[in-house]
Amino acid sequence: MKALILVGGFGTRLRPLTLSVPKPLVDFANKPMILHQIEALKAIGVTEVVLAINYQPEVMLNFLKEFEKKLGIKITCSQETEPLGTAGPIALARDKLIDGSGEPFFVLNSDVISEYPLKEMVNFHKGHGGEASIMVTKVDEPSKYGVVVMEETTGKVEKFVEKPQIFVGNKINAGIYLLNPSVLNRIELRPTSIEKEVFPKIAAENKLYAMVLPGFWMDIGQPKDYITGLRMYLKSLRKKSSTKLSTGSHFVGNVLVDESAVIGYGCLIGPDVAIGPGCIIESGVRLSRCTIMRGVRIKKYTCVSNSIIGWHSTVGKWARLENMTILGEDVHLGDEVYSNGGVVLPHKEIKSSILKPEIVM
């Protein structure tokens, strides 16, 4: 089987992290976002992953070469010269996706994190005999999304309703699809939307089915949702009683620490924290609901909550970072600095406090 991952955009919502690497290579739970998907695809027998990219393809491919070897899966690139929406890239990659086997292929949005129940999706797809399957997830506020109206028993999709003001259902498109090769004949090579143009036509012919995604789901394309997604991901590791989670008196709730990280005396870490490779957390540090990326040093008695600290940054002693503070790569925050929602671009030194949410250029 093959899969296409829609990498697309410039990752503007995750700046300043995406000023250093393309969005799919931003770490999530100590590994690049896209790797979570590639590993899940490999696990169910996908042999080739095509990345639909329009931004920095060489950076992506150079980076993924080592994982290609490690995972034993072919990773290739289909490059857009202009943004083609969510369906155009599928038409562009046509030759890479068709291999004459007639097997369906996966399409995934690169921002989506979940438990990736792909094997169940293959069984569901074979069972209904339609042309396309989409994964849907339940949400509390359907009026903020495009809602998928479907038959509960069979999963057959009846229609799509964009941001409904009256309740028509609570299931939304989760950005994971399984499509027969015949779907390629429905997509023109132009900027086009799979959700608004392609799927409604397949649904009108009674050939589109939706499977309700078990477990958690999050689009982690912006900082607030990234932190929520981390909480859900770590909770799901806990449910699987994963040995990856840290234990001991330092830790509260679900915490993921790379084995090469060093944690000092008297720290309190958690809940919902990921600490990457090579990090040094000095003594007396308090961390909660945050991601500390590779090579970061956090000095004594500092407190970090609801924040993302980018690669190779340093946070001084007695500092306090909260309210969705984001430090880009190689940012150095002085001692006793307070940041209330500061977003700091890469390679900067910050010596004075950031008292209200703002971007520091």
C-alpha positions as CSV (number, residue, x, y, z in Angstrom):
1,M,0.0,0.0,0.0
2,K,1.0,3.6,-0.5
3,A,0.2,6.8,1.4
4,L,0.3,10.6,0.6
5,I,0.9,13.0,3.4
6,L,-0.2,16.6,2.7
7,V,2.6,18.7,4.0
8,G,1.7,21.9,2.1
9,G,1.8,25.2,3.9
10,F,4.4,27.4,5.5
11,G,3.4,26.6,9.1
12,T,2.8,30.3,9.9
13,R,0.6,29.4,12.9
14,L,3.6,27.6,14.6
15,R,6.1,30.3,14.1
16,P,8.7,31.0,15.4
17,L,9.5,27.2,15.5
18,T,8.8,26.9,11.7
19,L,11.4,29.6,11.0
20,S,14.0,26.9,11.7
21,V,12.5,23.8,10.2
22,P,9.4,23.0,8.0
23,K,6.3,22.4,10.2
24,P,6.3,18.5,9.8
25,L,9.8,18.4,11.3
26,V,8.9,20.4,14.4
27,D,9.2,18.0,17.4
28,F,6.1,16.7,19.0
29,A,6.6,14.4,22.0
30,N,10.3,14.1,21.2
31,K,10.1,13.3,17.5
32,P,9.2,15.1,14.4
33,M,5.4,15.4,13.9
34,I,5.5,13.6,10.6
35,L,7.4,10.7,12.0
36,H,4.4,9.7,14.2
37,Q,2.4,9.2,10.9
38,I,5.1,7.5,9.0
39,E,5.7,5.0,11.8
40,A,1.9,4.3,12.0
41,L,1.7,3.7,8.2
42,K,4.8,1.4,8.2
43,A,3.2,-0.6,11.1
44,I,0.2,-1.6,8.9
45,G,2.3,-2.5,5.8
46,V,2.5,0.7,3.8
47,T,5.7,0.5,1.7
48,E,5.9,4.0,0.2
49,V,5.0,7.4,1.6
50,V,4.8,10.4,-0.8
51,L,5.1,13.8,0.7
52,A,3.1,16.6,-1.0
53,I,5.3,19.6,-0.4
54,N,5.5,23.2,-1.7
55,Y,8.1,24.5,0.8
56,Q,11.7,23.5,1.5
57,P,11.5,19.9,0.0
58,E,15.2,19.4,0.1
59,V,15.3,20.0,3.9
60,M,12.5,17.5,4.4
61,L,14.0,14.8,2.2
62,N,17.5,15.1,3.6
63,F,16.1,14.8,7.1
64,L,13.9,11.8,6.3
65,K,16.6,9.8,4.5
66,E,17.9,8.4,7.8
67,F,14.4,7.3,8.8
68,E,13.8,5.8,5.4
69,K,16.7,3.4,6.2
70,K,15.8,3.0,9.8
71,L,12.1,2.2,9.1
72,G,12.6,0.4,5.8
73,I,10.0,2.4,4.0
74,K,10.4,4.4,0.8
75,I,9.8,8.2,1.2
76,T,9.5,10.3,-1.9
77,C,8.4,13.9,-2.7
78,S,5.8,15.4,-4.9
79,Q,6.5,19.1,-5.2
80,E,3.9,21.8,-5.9
81,T,5.1,24.9,-7.7
82,E,1.9,26.7,-6.6
83,P,-0.3,25.9,-3.7
84,L,-2.9,23.4,-4.9
85,G,-5.3,23.2,-1.9
86,T,-6.2,19.8,-0.3
87,A,-7.1,17.9,-3.5
88,G,-4.7,19.3,-6.2
89,P,-1.7,17.7,-4.6
90,I,-3.4,14.2,-4.9
91,A,-3.8,14.8,-8.6
92,L,-0.2,16.0,-8.9
93,A,1.1,12.8,-7.2
94,R,-1.1,10.5,-9.4
95,D,1.8,8.7,-11.1
96,K,3.4,8.0,-7.7
97,L,0.2,6.6,-6.2
98,I,-1.0,4.4,-9.0
99,D,0.9,1.1,-9.2
100,G,-1.6,-1.1,-11.0
101,S,-2.5,-3.1,-7.9
102,G,-5.9,-1.5,-7.5
103,E,-5.2,-1.2,-3.8
104,P,-6.6,1.9,-2.0
105,F,-4.1,4.5,-0.7
106,F,-4.1,6.7,2.4
107,V,-4.1,10.5,2.4
108,L,-3.3,12.2,5.7
109,N,-3.0,15.8,6.8
110,S,0.4,16.3,8.4
111,D,-0.9,18.3,11.4
112,V,-3.1,15.6,12.8
113,I,-2.1,13.6,15.8
114,S,-4.2,10.5,17.0
115,E,-3.8,6.8,17.7
116,Y,-4.0,6.3,13.9
117,P,-6.4,3.3,13.8
118,L,-5.3,2.6,10.2
119,K,-5.8,-1.2,10.3
120,E,-9.4,-0.8,11.4
121,M,-9.8,1.7,8.6
122,V,-8.6,-0.7,6.0
123,N,-11.1,-3.4,7.3
124,F,-13.9,-0.8,7.4
125,H,-13.1,0.3,3.8
126,K,-13.1,-3.2,2.5
127,G,-16.3,-3.9,4.3
128,H,-18.5,-1.2,2.8
129,G,-17.3,-1.5,-0.8
130,G,-17.6,2.2,-1.5
131,E,-15.0,4.4,-3.3
132,A,-13.7,6.4,-0.4
133,S,-13.5,6.3,3.5
134,I,-12.9,9.3,5.7
135,M,-12.1,9.3,9.4
136,V,-14.4,11.5,11.5
137,T,-14.1,12.6,15.1
138,K,-16.7,13.9,17.6
139,V,-16.4,17.5,18.8
140,D,-18.1,19.5,21.5
141,E,-18.7,22.6,19.4
142,P,-19.7,21.5,15.9
143,S,-20.7,25.0,14.9
144,K,-16.9,25.9,14.6
145,Y,-16.3,23.2,11.9
146,G,-17.6,21.5,8.8
147,V,-19.9,18.8,10.0
148,V,-20.2,15.3,8.3
149,V,-23.8,14.1,8.3
150,M,-23.8,10.3,8.1
151,E,-25.9,7.2,8.7
152,E,-25.0,6.0,12.2
153,T,-25.3,2.3,11.4
154,T,-23.5,2.0,8.0
155,G,-21.3,5.1,8.1
156,K,-22.6,6.2,4.7
157,V,-22.0,10.0,4.3
158,E,-25.2,11.9,3.4
159,K,-23.8,15.5,3.2
160,F,-21.4,18.1,4.6
161,V,-22.6,21.2,6.4
162,E,-20.2,24.1,6.9
163,K,-20.3,25.6,10.4
164,P,-24.0,24.7,11.1
165,Q,-25.9,27.2,13.3
166,I,-28.5,24.5,14.1
167,F,-27.4,21.1,15.3
168,V,-27.0,18.5,12.5
169,G,-24.4,16.3,14.0
170,N,-21.2,16.4,16.0
171,K,-18.7,14.6,13.8
172,I,-16.1,16.4,11.8
173,N,-13.5,15.4,9.2
174,A,-10.4,14.2,11.0
175,G,-8.0,14.6,8.0
176,I,-7.3,10.8,7.4
177,Y,-8.7,9.2,4.2
178,L,-8.5,5.9,2.4
179,L,-9.3,6.3,-1.3
180,N,-9.6,3.9,-4.2
181,P,-7.5,4.7,-7.3
182,S,-10.7,5.7,-9.2
183,V,-10.9,8.8,-7.0
184,L,-7.9,10.2,-8.9
185,N,-10.1,10.4,-12.0
186,R,-12.4,12.8,-10.1
187,I,-9.7,15.4,-9.2
188,E,-8.4,18.0,-11.7
189,L,-4.8,19.2,-11.5
190,R,-5.6,22.7,-10.2
191,P,-6.0,24.4,-6.8
192,T,-9.0,22.5,-5.4
193,S,-10.5,21.4,-2.1
194,I,-11.1,17.7,-1.4
195,E,-13.6,18.6,1.4
196,K,-15.7,21.0,-0.6
197,E,-15.4,19.8,-4.2
198,V,-14.5,16.1,-4.3
199,F,-16.1,14.4,-1.3
200,P,-19.6,16.0,-1.8
201,K,-19.7,14.5,-5.3
202,I,-18.7,11.0,-4.1
203,A,-21.3,11.3,-1.3
204,A,-24.0,12.3,-3.8
205,E,-23.3,8.9,-5.5
206,N,-23.5,7.0,-2.2
207,K,-19.9,5.9,-2.4
208,L,-18.4,7.8,0.6
209,Y,-18.3,6.3,4.0
210,A,-17.1,7.7,7.4
211,M,-15.6,5.8,10.3
212,V,-15.7,7.3,13.8
213,L,-12.2,7.6,15.1
214,P,-11.6,5.7,18.3
215,G,-9.4,7.5,20.9
216,F,-8.1,11.0,20.8
217,W,-7.6,13.4,17.9
218,M,-6.0,16.9,17.6
219,D,-4.9,19.2,14.9
220,I,-1.6,20.5,16.4
221,G,-1.0,23.2,13.8
222,Q,-1.0,26.0,16.4
223,P,0.6,26.4,19.8
224,K,-2.5,26.1,22.1
225,D,-3.7,23.0,20.3
226,Y,-0.1,21.6,20.2
227,I,0.0,21.7,24.0
228,T,-3.6,20.1,24.2
229,G,-2.5,17.5,21.8
230,L,0.6,16.7,23.9
231,R,-1.7,16.1,26.9
232,M,-3.9,13.8,24.9
233,Y,-1.0,11.9,23.4
234,L,0.7,11.3,26.8
235,K,-2.7,10.3,28.3
236,S,-3.0,7.7,25.6
237,L,0.5,6.4,26.3
238,R,-0.6,6.0,30.0
239,K,-3.6,4.0,28.9
240,K,-1.4,1.7,27.0
241,S,0.7,1.5,30.2
242,S,3.7,2.6,28.1
243,T,7.2,2.1,29.6
244,K,8.2,5.4,27.9
245,L,6.6,7.5,30.6
246,S,8.9,8.7,33.4
247,T,8.3,7.6,37.0
248,G,9.7,8.8,40.3
249,S,9.3,11.4,43.0
250,H,10.3,14.2,40.5
251,F,7.3,13.5,38.3
252,V,3.6,14.4,38.6
253,G,1.1,13.0,36.0
254,N,2.3,12.0,32.5
255,V,5.9,13.0,31.6
256,L,8.1,12.0,28.7
257,V,11.8,12.5,29.2
258,D,14.5,11.4,26.6
259,E,17.0,9.1,28.2
260,S,19.9,11.5,27.4
261,A,18.3,14.4,29.3
262,V,19.7,15.3,32.8
263,I,17.4,16.4,35.6
264,G,18.8,18.1,38.7
265,Y,17.9,17.7,42.4
266,G,14.6,18.9,43.8
267,C,12.8,19.4,40.5
268,L,9.0,18.9,40.1
269,I,8.0,18.0,36.5
270,G,4.5,17.4,35.1
271,P,1.8,17.0,34.3
272,D,2.0,16.9,30.5
273,V,5.6,17.6,29.8
274,A,8.0,16.4,27.1
275,I,11.8,16.9,27.6
276,G,13.9,16.2,24.5
277,P,17.4,14.8,24.0
278,G,20.4,16.4,25.5
279,C,18.4,18.8,27.7
280,I,19.8,19.9,31.1
281,I,17.2,20.8,33.7
282,E,19.1,22.3,36.7
283,S,18.0,21.8,40.4
284,G,14.7,23.2,41.8
285,V,13.0,23.7,38.4
286,R,9.2,23.5,38.0
287,L,7.8,22.4,34.6
288,S,4.1,21.8,33.7
289,R,2.2,21.5,30.4
290,C,5.2,22.3,28.2
291,T,7.6,21.0,25.6
292,I,11.3,21.4,26.1
293,M,13.0,20.6,22.8
294,R,16.5,19.1,22.1
295,G,19.5,20.7,23.7
296,V,17.8,23.2,26.0
297,R,19.2,24.3,29.3
298,I,16.9,25.5,32.0
299,K,18.7,27.0,35.0
300,K,18.0,26.7,38.7
301,Y,14.6,27.6,40.3
302,T,12.9,28.5,37.0
303,C,9.2,27.8,36.4
304,V,7.8,27.0,32.9
305,S,4.1,26.3,32.3
306,N,1.9,26.3,29.1
307,S,4.9,27.0,26.9
308,I,7.2,25.7,24.2
309,I,11.0,26.1,24.4
310,G,12.7,25.7,21.1
311,W,15.9,23.8,20.3
312,H,19.2,24.8,22.0
313,S,17.7,27.7,24.0
314,T,18.7,28.7,27.5
315,V,16.4,30.0,30.3
316,G,18.2,31.8,33.2
317,K,17.8,31.3,36.9
318,W,14.6,32.2,38.7
319,A,12.8,33.0,35.4
320,R,9.1,32.4,34.9
321,L,7.5,31.6,31.5
322,E,3.8,31.1,31.1
323,N,0.7,31.8,29.1
324,M,1.8,30.2,25.8
325,T,5.3,31.6,25.7
326,I,7.2,30.3,22.7
327,L,10.9,30.5,22.3
328,G,12.3,29.9,18.8
329,E,15.6,28.1,18.2
330,D,18.7,29.3,20.1
331,V,17.0,32.0,22.3
332,H,18.7,33.0,25.5
333,L,16.5,34.4,28.3
334,G,18.3,36.1,31.2
335,D,18.1,35.5,34.9
336,E,14.8,36.5,36.7
337,V,13.1,37.3,33.4
338,Y,9.3,36.9,33.3
339,S,7.5,36.1,30.0
340,N,3.7,36.4,29.8
341,G,2.9,34.9,26.4
342,G,6.1,36.2,24.7
343,V,6.8,34.8,21.2
344,V,10.5,35.2,20.6
345,L,12.1,34.7,17.2
346,P,15.2,32.5,16.8
347,H,18.8,33.6,17.8
348,K,17.8,36.3,20.3
349,E,18.9,37.3,23.7
350,I,16.2,38.6,26.1
351,K,17.3,40.5,29.2
352,S,14.1,42.2,30.2
353,S,10.6,40.8,31.0
354,I,7.8,40.5,28.5
355,L,4.7,41.6,30.5
356,K,2.0,41.0,27.9
357,P,1.6,38.6,24.9
358,E,3.7,40.0,22.1
359,I,6.1,39.0,19.3
360,V,9.7,39.8,20.0
361,M,11.6,40.4,16.7
